Every structure is written in structure tokens, then in C-alpha cells.
Amino acid sequence: MLVIRGFETPPKEALGSVVAIGNFDGVHRGHQVLIQNTRQIAKQKGRLAGTIVFEPHPREFFTPDTPHFRLTTLSEKQRLFALYGLDLTIVLDFNEELAKLSAEEFIKNVLIDRLAVSHVVVGYDFSFGKGRTGTVDTLEKAGRKFGFGVTIVPAQSAQNSGTNEVYSSSRIRELLIAGDVEKAATALGHWWRVKGTVIKGAKVGTGIGFPTANIAMPPGTGLAHGIYAVRVYVDQKRHKAAAYFGTRPTIDNGAPILEVTLFDFNSDLYTKELSIEFIAHVRADKSFPSLDLLKKQIDEDCQNVREILARAGENPVESA
């Protein structure tokens, strides 16, 4: 997949593309409908199908001192975009210059003059431009004026679940905050993943017979503290594992950290980049009176995780 950073000098093959625009945090089932529309229209027009995304997330730009629970990093978005069949991603640096553009200036300067888009796909609640004054109506009027197509995708919901709940990044964050990684995965349409580099730990896990790979998570990570059944990708190979996310109340009650214990794996992971796929929540975090009792609980947790992973499918189970 072609990745373009900025819009000033896009390569020729990117001009005239059909693009979906948004933050795409999570690339959930609602986002996937935008992607499907984009691909279908691009195929009809004989154009490339892509996305325009903003980096950093606008919320991080406007409130840098307030941690934001981000569902997907840029690299994870790119992996998912490629997985769902897109040809390119245009990454716009969300900086002061871009933030000052009015909706009309964004359309003219970015979409028309630089990218020469042939068609734009957005969600029903899309807003853009300084003060978020641009709406889907603004986009449709501009499309008629400048000659590019516009498709507005309505709200997408889990109609077969009986709740008719609209897919949204906010709702998925709520599910992860509650520790319900299975429902979050159903709304996402894929298992939720995080990625990080293994850092040095205190070797407490090794001391009690459970060596762990430690990964510092971004400050805004709102995942419920506790034990999870996970799959870990190391050098493109997948391994079954148990994961703990929390403050280690039995040990030091410090900053939240992700600790992963890979099953049947003996290689050194220090400085390796891991991708962790969350399959199920096993139990909530708790403090233990002694390390012996903690070790006994971890033994039980790992057995439970092995059983869960033995039953888990490749993809999240569709809502009944």
C-alpha cells in the first residue's frame, strides 16, 4: 500500500483517487463500510482507493496535556487499511497551519488543488475545517461546484445484536475500559491490538517462574487492569500468551504496565517490537498477601488462558 505524508507534492498515481476521510480510530465496522464504498467506487472509476487521515489525532493537538485513549496507532491503521484492500493512505500532519484552514480552504487547497480527488466518502457525522464548521452539506455543495463525487455513509449499527447500537470509537473505548475485549472485537471486526517495544523490567516474574516481556503503554490507555488471554506477534510469528495490564499492587503499585508471558517460548525479547492481540478478559487485577499466593494465582491464570486460546477462532465471533 502506498503511504503519502502530506499533500504538497503527491505522486502522480495518487491524483484523482477516491478517498475516504476521517480519523479512523480503531478502523471498526462502521469505518469498514466507508472503505467498502471507497473500493467499489474506485473500481468503477478505474482509480486508486485510499484514505485521508490526520496525525496526530486532532484531540491530541488541541488538548496535548490531556491523555487520549487512542485505539490504533498510525502503523496499525495502515496495516488494517492494507488488510481491507485499500491502495493508499494520505497522512496529513495535523498542525497549526492545517487547523487554521476553513472548511472551504481545506476543500480547495487540499482536496482540489493538490490531490485532485475524483470522489470523497465520509460518514454521516463528518465535520472538518476551523471550528469544525464544515459538514457533509458543505462537502456536497463543493462537490457540485468543483465536479467531484461525494458519498455520505449513514450510521452503521449492530442490528443483529438486538441493541441497534451504532458502531463508534467512543463506544469501543467504553468496552475496553470495562475490560470487555470480546465485545470490543465484535464491534471492531478484528481483535484489538497494541504494539510496543520490550523494555527492561524488575525481573519479579522471572523470580517466581513466570518471565515476562514488559511494554510501557501510552498514558491515555484506558484498558481495564487485569489478566488477559492474548496472541503475541514476534518477527511475524504468532505465539499464545497471557498478559497482565496494571499497576502490580502486590509488588510496587507503580505506573500501569503491560506484562506478557509467552507460552513455550525461550528466546530473548528485550528491545523487540511486539504486537499483542487481545482475545479475552480472564480476571480483574487484585493484590495478594504474598508472592507465593500470587504465583499460585498466575499458575491458575495461565491454565485458564491456555484453555481460552485453544477455543478462540481467527476472527471475533459475529454478534448473535
C-alpha positions in Angstrom: 0.0 0.0 0.0 1.3 3.5 -0.9 1.6 5.8 2.0 1.9 9.6 1.4 2.9 12.0 4.1 1.4 15.4 3.4 -0.4 16.9 0.4 2.1 19.4 -1.0 3.7 17.2 -3.7 1.7 14.0 -4.1 2.9 11.5 -6.7 1.1 11.4 -10.0 -0.5 8.0 -9.3 -2.3 9.4 -6.2 -4.0 12.2 -8.2 -7.7 11.7 -8.9 -8.1 9.0 -6.2 -11.3 8.0 -4.5 -10.7 8.8 -0.8 -12.5 8.2 2.5 -11.7 11.0 5.0 -11.7 10.6 8.8 -9.7 9.7 11.9 -10.5 6.0 11.6 -9.5 5.3 15.2 -10.0 1.6 15.6 -10.9 1.0 11.9 -14.1 -0.5 13.2 -17.1 -2.0 11.4 -18.6 1.4 10.6 -15.2 2.6 9.1 -15.1 -0.6 7.1 -18.3 0.3 5.3 -16.7 3.6 4.3 -13.7 1.5 3.0 -16.0 -0.8 1.1 -17.8 2.1 -0.6 -14.5 3.7 -1.4 -13.2 0.5 -3.1 -16.4 -0.1 -5.1 -16.4 3.5 -6.4 -12.7 3.4 -7.2 -13.1 0.2 -9.1 -16.0 1.7 -11.2 -13.9 4.8 -11.9 -10.6 2.9 -12.5 -8.9 4.9 -9.8 -6.9 4.2 -6.7 -8.9 3.7 -3.4 -7.5 5.3 -0.3 -8.0 7.2 2.9 -7.0 10.7 4.2 -6.2 10.5 7.9 -4.8 13.1 10.4 -1.8 12.7 12.5 -1.7 13.3 15.4 -5.4 12.8 16.3 -6.9 16.4 16.4 -7.9 15.8 20.0 -4.2 15.3 20.9 -3.3 18.5 19.0 -5.9 20.7 20.7 -5.5 19.2 24.2 -1.9 18.0 24.4 -1.9 17.8 28.2 -4.9 15.5 28.4 -4.1 11.9 27.7 -6.2 10.5 24.9 -7.2 6.8 24.8 -6.2 6.0 21.2 -7.4 2.7 19.8 -5.0 2.4 16.9 -1.6 3.9 16.1 -0.9 5.1 12.6 1.1 2.0 11.8 -1.8 -0.2 12.9 -4.3 1.8 10.8 -2.0 1.3 7.8 -1.9 -2.5 8.5 -5.7 -2.6 8.6 -6.2 -0.4 5.6 -4.0 -2.8 3.6 -5.8 -5.8 5.0 -9.2 -4.3 3.9 -7.9 -3.7 0.4 -7.0 -0.1 0.1 -4.3 1.1 -2.3 -3.0 4.2 -0.5 -3.2 6.3 2.7 -2.6 10.0 2.7 -1.4 11.2 6.1 -2.0 14.9 6.8 0.1 16.4 9.6 -2.5 18.0 11.9 -0.6 21.1 12.8 -1.4 24.8 13.4 -1.4 25.5 9.7 -3.9 22.8 8.9 -6.1 23.6 11.9 -6.5 27.2 10.7 -7.9 26.2 7.3 -11.6 26.9 6.9 -13.7 24.1 5.5 -13.8 25.8 2.1 -10.0 26.3 2.2 -9.4 22.7 3.1 -11.6 21.6 0.1 -9.9 24.0 -2.3 -6.3 23.9 -1.2 -6.0 20.2 -0.2 -8.7 18.1 -2.0 -8.9 20.0 -5.3 -5.6 21.9 -6.0 -3.2 19.3 -4.5 -4.9 15.9 -4.6 -7.5 16.5 -7.4 -9.8 13.9 -5.8 -12.4 12.3 -8.0 -14.7 11.2 -5.2 -14.9 11.6 -1.5 -16.5 9.2 1.0 -17.4 10.3 4.6 -19.6 9.3 7.5 -22.9 11.0 8.2 -21.4 12.9 11.2 -18.2 14.1 9.5 -17.1 17.6 10.3 -14.0 19.5 9.3 -12.3 22.8 8.9 -11.5 25.5 11.5 -14.0 25.2 14.4 -15.4 22.1 12.7 -17.8 24.3 10.7 -17.6 22.1 7.6 -20.4 19.5 7.4 -21.5 16.9 4.9 -23.7 19.6 3.3 -20.6 21.7 2.8 -18.9 18.8 1.1 -21.8 18.0 -1.2 -22.1 21.7 -2.3 -18.4 21.8 -3.0 -18.6 18.5 -5.0 -21.3 20.1 -7.2 -19.2 23.2 -7.7 -15.8 21.6 -8.4 -17.0 18.4 -10.0 -16.0 15.6 -7.6 -18.4 13.0 -6.3 -19.5 12.7 -2.6 -20.9 9.7 -0.8 -22.3 10.1 2.7 -22.4 6.8 4.6 -25.2 6.6 7.2 -24.7 5.3 10.8 -23.8 1.6 10.9 -25.2 -0.5 13.8 -25.2 -4.0 15.1 -28.8 -4.6 14.1 -28.5 -8.3 14.5 -27.5 -8.0 18.2 -30.9 -6.7 19.2 -29.4 -3.4 20.6 -29.2 -1.5 17.3 -26.1 0.1 18.8 -24.2 2.4 16.4 -20.5 1.4 15.9 -18.3 4.1 17.2 -14.8 4.6 18.5 -16.2 6.1 21.7 -18.3 3.0 22.4 -15.3 0.7 21.8 -13.2 2.7 24.3 -16.0 2.2 26.9 -15.9 -1.5 26.3 -12.2 -1.7 26.7 -12.3 0.4 29.8 -14.7 -2.2 31.2 -12.3 -4.9 30.1 -14.8 -6.4 27.6 -12.2 -7.1 24.8 -14.5 -9.6 23.2 -17.4 -7.2 22.6 -14.9 -4.6 21.6 -13.5 -7.0 19.0 -17.0 -7.8 17.7 -17.6 -4.0 17.1 -14.2 -3.6 15.6 -14.5 -6.6 13.3 -11.0 -7.7 14.3 -9.1 -8.3 17.6 -7.9 -5.2 19.3 -4.1 -4.8 19.1 -1.5 -2.8 20.8 2.2 -2.6 19.8 5.3 -1.7 21.8 9.0 -2.3 22.4 10.1 -4.6 25.2 11.8 -2.7 28.0 13.8 -3.9 31.0 11.7 -4.9 34.0 12.4 -5.7 37.6 12.7 -9.5 36.9 10.0 -10.2 39.5 8.2 -12.5 37.1 11.4 -14.4 36.4 12.0 -14.8 40.1 8.7 -16.6 40.6 8.9 -18.7 37.5 7.0 -16.5 35.0 9.4 -14.5 32.9 7.6 -11.5 31.3 8.1 -9.1 28.4 7.4 -5.6 29.7 5.9 -2.9 27.5 5.2 0.7 28.6 1.8 1.7 27.3 0.8 5.3 26.3 -0.5 7.4 29.3 -4.1 7.5 27.9 -4.5 3.8 27.6 -7.8 3.1 29.3 -7.9 -0.7 29.3 -9.2 -2.3 32.5 -6.5 -3.6 34.7 -6.3 -7.4 34.9 -5.3 -10.6 33.2 -6.0 -11.3 29.5 -5.7 -14.1 27.0 -3.7 -12.7 24.1 -1.8 -13.7 21.0 1.6 -12.1 20.5 3.3 -11.5 17.2 7.1 -11.6 17.2 9.0 -11.2 14.0 5.8 -12.1 12.1 5.3 -15.3 14.1 2.3 -15.7 16.4 2.5 -17.1 19.9 -0.1 -17.8 22.6 0.4 -15.8 25.8 -1.1 -14.4 29.0 -1.0 -10.7 29.6 -1.2 -8.5 32.6 -2.0 -4.8 32.5 -2.0 -2.9 35.7 0.0 -1.3 38.5 1.3 -4.5 40.1 -0.3 -3.8 43.5 1.4 -6.8 45.1 4.8 -5.6 44.0 5.1 -1.8 43.8 1.7 -0.3 42.7 3.6 1.8 40.2 2.7 3.2 36.8 0.5 0.9 34.7 2.5 -1.5 32.5 1.7 -4.4 30.1 3.5 -7.6 31.0 3.3 -10.6 28.6 4.2 -14.2 29.3 4.6 -16.2 26.1 3.9 -19.9 26.4 6.6 -22.4 25.2 9.0 -19.6 24.2 12.5 -19.2 25.4 14.2 -16.5 23.2 15.3 -13.1 24.5 12.7 -10.4 23.7 14.5 -7.3 25.0 14.2 -4.4 22.5 11.9 -6.5 20.2 8.8 -4.9 19.0 5.7 -6.9 19.9 2.2 -6.8 18.6 -0.4 -8.0 21.1 -3.9 -9.1 20.1 -6.4 -9.2 23.0 -8.7 -12.2 22.9 -10.5 -12.4 26.3 -10.5 -10.9 29.8 -9.7 -13.5 32.4 -10.0 -11.7 35.7 -9.6 -8.3 37.3 -6.5 -7.1 39.0 -6.0 -7.6 42.7 -3.4 -7.5 45.5 -2.1 -10.7 47.1 -0.7 -11.0 50.7 2.4 -12.8 49.4 4.4 -13.7 46.3 3.6 -17.4 46.9 -0.1 -16.7 46.6 0.5 -14.5 43.6 2.5 -17.4 41.9 -0.4 -19.8 42.7 -2.9 -17.5 41.1 -0.7 -16.9 38.0 -0.5 -20.7 37.6 -4.3 -20.9 37.5 -4.5 -17.8 35.2 -2.1 -19.4 32.7 -4.1 -22.6 32.6 -7.3 -20.6 32.0 -5.6 -18.6 29.3 -4.4 -21.8 27.5 -8.0 -23.2 27.5 -9.4 -19.9 26.2 -6.9 -19.7 23.4 -7.5 -23.3 22.4 -11.1 -22.4 21.7 -10.5 -19.0 20.1 -11.1 -18.5 16.4 -9.1 -16.5 13.9 -11.6 -13.7 13.9 -14.0 -12.3 16.5 -17.3 -14.1 16.7 -20.1 -12.3 15.0 -22.8 -10.9 17.3 -25.8 -13.3 17.6 
